[in-house]
Amino acid sequence: MDFLILFLFYLALVVMGLVLICVCSKTHSLKGLARGGAQIFSCVIPECLQRAMHRSLHYLFHTRNHTFIVLHLVLQGMVYTEYTWEVFGYCQELEFSLYYLLLPYLLLVVNLFSFTLTCVTNPGIITKANELLFLHAYEFDEVMFPKNVRCSTCALRKPARSKHCSVCNWCVHRFDHHCVWVNNCIGAWNIRYFLIYLLTLTASAATVAIVSTTFLIHLVVMSDLYQETYVDDLGHLHVMDTVFLIQYLFLTFPRIVFMLGFVVVLSFLLGGYLCFALYLAATNQTTNEWYRGDWAWCLRCPLVARPPSAEPQVHRNIHSHGLWSNLQEIFLPAFPCHGRKKQE
């Protein structure tokens, strides 16, 4: 049973780490790395398996499905089951503060609420009915967002800061990115819920890690394990060192140590992405704009037509109006967002 839990935890860790980095960040270097890896694997993997893998990846990342929502809830359920089953009970016996132990549950409630809102809220879908309204929402910079451009798929005029999502097959106002974990686009009307979801998810993982670490340290101190000695295979007597202590804890509380390793690494992954998301919010940028601004707008960019003798056009963020105004735009959007997503 313990080996099964070990396998599931670390398999989930690899999956979440790769998806968080590759899907959310979408950096040019990672795409190049993925292409290089695909070329290497194509030499050793049979063609039938390559086709099956391609179909699976296309389904997971390029079609709307609930796979990652289910995976998200399963992983969260596994972590909180282990926390409740073992860590919470042991900490109560050691007379930890009840408020301290209940904090992860409070964060879980807020996280699930914001997660649900992120999933079901209309991100700002552009239709023929609201097209004119969105066209006046933001100023066109004539570099990244030129005027009088129509979406090649929707045939709608593209408002500034909008983008057509190839997964959802609709244009989204102030498009940030498509998130597979919520099976929805992140846009003007649900970005605030997404930030709260990301913040509480990071905080809950960090809190569980802190409580679990505190429990193990408290246990070591109370039992004076660090003062014990042990005999190695050669018969030599040694004072308890850190490596042997970790091995002892691993053998005594395997599930807690597995969970701790998972949530610690996850906390760093989520914390890094949270910092990036907060930076974008503070500077009034979207992930789409940051990505295109960093990689697309150069002399060799084929996206902008210009005469050969023209000066290169440089993208400049014209939408940032100070920290408070930028955050107000995200958490108090200008347009009412009581509409729900269109049914598929």
Buried (B, 14 or more C-beta within 10 A) or exposed (E): EEEEBBEBBBEBBEEBBEBBBBBBBBBEEBEEEEEEEEEEEEEEEEEEEEEEEEEEEEEBBEEBBEBBBEBBEEBBEBBBEBBEEBBBEBBEEEEBEEEEBEBBBBBBEBBBBBBEBBBBBBBBBBEEEBBEEBBEBBEBBEBBBBEEEEBEEBEBBBBBBBBBBEBBEBBBBBBBBBBBBBBBBBBBBBBBBBBBBBBBBBBBBBBBBBBBBBBBEBBBEEEEBEEEEEEEEEEEEEEBEEEBBEEBBEEEBBBBBBBBBBBBBBBBBBBBBBEBBBEBBBBBBBBBBBBBBEBBBEEEBEEBEEEEEEEEBEBEEBBBEEEEEBBEBBEEBEEEBEEEBEEE
